[in-house]
């Protein structure tokens, strides 16, 4: 459970963000540094998954590395 909470990327929800708020960890990369890295490479399955999430987010029940499940 700790692993899942640590990797929750929602600000204010994930364990990392709670640790950061209490000065228990140091942030070494800013959001600005990451902006160019948020796009998946065009020749991977991440591209189709990202497009599905962008276009059909209201209809998606679950998404993982291997699949996107629609309602």
N, C-alpha and C positions, 0 to 999 in steps of 0.2 A: 504494500500500500504506500509506503514511503517513496518508493521509486516512482509510482504513478503521480503522487502529489508533487514531487520535485519537478517532474517533467510537464506539469500542467502549465501551459504558456499564457494563461489568462492573468494579466496584472492584478495583484491583490488576492488571487486565489491560490496560485501555485506556491509550494513550499519554498522554492528559491526566492520568490519575491518577499515572502515573510522573513526569511533569513536576511535578505538585503535590507529590509526596513529596520531590522534590529542590529545592523552593522556586523553581522556574523560572517558575511562574505563580502568580497570586494568585486565590483563590476569592472571588467577589463575591456569590454567591447560596448560601444554605445549603439543605440538603435539606428543612428545615422550610418554607422559603419556597416550595418547589416542590410540596409535597404536594397542594395544591388544583388544580394544573395538570396532574396526571397522568391525569385523566379526559378522554377525548375528548368533544367536543360531541355531543349526542344526535342531531343531524341530519346526521352525516357518516358516510362509510364506515369511519372509524376506530372507531366504536362497534361495528360488527359484527365487525371484525377483533379488537378487544380482547376481545369476548365469546368469540370462537372460541379465542383464546389462553388465556383463563381456564378455559374448560370442557373444551377438547380438546387441551391442550398436549402430552400424550404422543403424540398422533396427528399432530401437525403437523410436516412436513418443512421447510417454508420459509414465510416471511411477508415481504411487502414492502408498499409503499404501495398497490399495485394488486391484490394477490392473497394468498390463504392456500392453501397446498398441503398436502393431507392424504395420509398414507400409506395 
